[in-house]
Amino acid sequence: MSADPRQALATFVTALERHLEASASRRGEDDPVVIAAYDDLADAFEAYDDALLEAYGEMTPLDIYTGLDDEDEDEDDLDDEDETPRRYTGLDDEDLDTDD
């Protein structure tokens, strides 16, 4: 059974709200509540993007930043405990469609 994109979106929005709340009440740079909210947000985004692709053949224009350059290492080569934190940095210039 495939994931419902509407439910995945609701979960993603909830994760965004939790991340905002955790960030607003953060207690230091390595606050475990913020880190957990960050990880949950990344997981919820991936679940929504996967559900959208499976249901409609569409994807968001977003990607999870892993901190790795294409030349440095392949993300699949990292162990879970060595994984670089994921951060969204926006689209690359070649991904932008500016033809209006």
Sequence and secondary structure as in RCSB ss.txt:
>XXXX:A:sequence
MSADPRQALATFVTALERHLEASASRRGEDDPVVIAAYDDLADAFEAYDDALLEAYGEMTPLDIYTGLDDEDEDE
DDLDDEDETPRRYTGLDDEDLDTDD
>XXXX:A:secstr
    HHHHHHHHHHHHHHHHHHHHT  STT HHHHHHHHHHHHHHHHHHHHHHHHHS   S   B S  TTT  G
GGS GGG    B     GGG     
